[in-house]
């Protein structure tokens, strides 16, 4: 890591402002440069460690995330910054996996699925949502960064399963709630909701299933 590059622990992107000093550059080496971050992979305001580079960034640096969240995936268009570069860079970072064992149990509600082939720099899938790592300049400028720079942030987006699809036999288990969170519903309740809908009670939610 070059002199002058700093890190911030547990910062949220809500109302965050950058103040940069002298310009120092960072160069990552593929297969040798790794960045470990504690990150709450959740909704807007989720905090994360972040790497801040006052100059340019080049090469490739792998990011290993330790997910500190306790809830399911949810919509997050604010983003969760993992690295910020005040100078030029292009795909200088990529996701290398999620390392917290509590989120590695396949089939559990807390399971984080690492998807290296999703998006330009990988993604983490959490239930009905996925979090691709994306390079964002407008969001970085809004936080006080230069127009030549960008932030590398996770954005919580609905996955294909989150979009409504009627279940033919009321056997659904999840739907997308009004707050953007996947909510569990037993099959019996799904049948009741659909029956209420057919009876004309438009206030009742319909039953949805995951697709794909």
Buried (B, 14 or more C-beta within 10 A) or exposed (E): BEEBBEBBEEBBBEEBEBEBEEEBBBBBEEEEBEBEBBBBBBBBEBBBBBBBBBBBBBBBBBBEBBBBBEBBBBBBEBBBBBBBBBBBBEEBBBBBBBBBEBBBEEEEEBBBBBBEEBBEBBBBBBBBBBBBBBBBBEBBBEBEBBEBBBBBBBBBBBBEBBEEBEBEEBEBBBBBEEEBBBBEBEBEBBBBBBEBBEEEEEEBBBBBBBEE
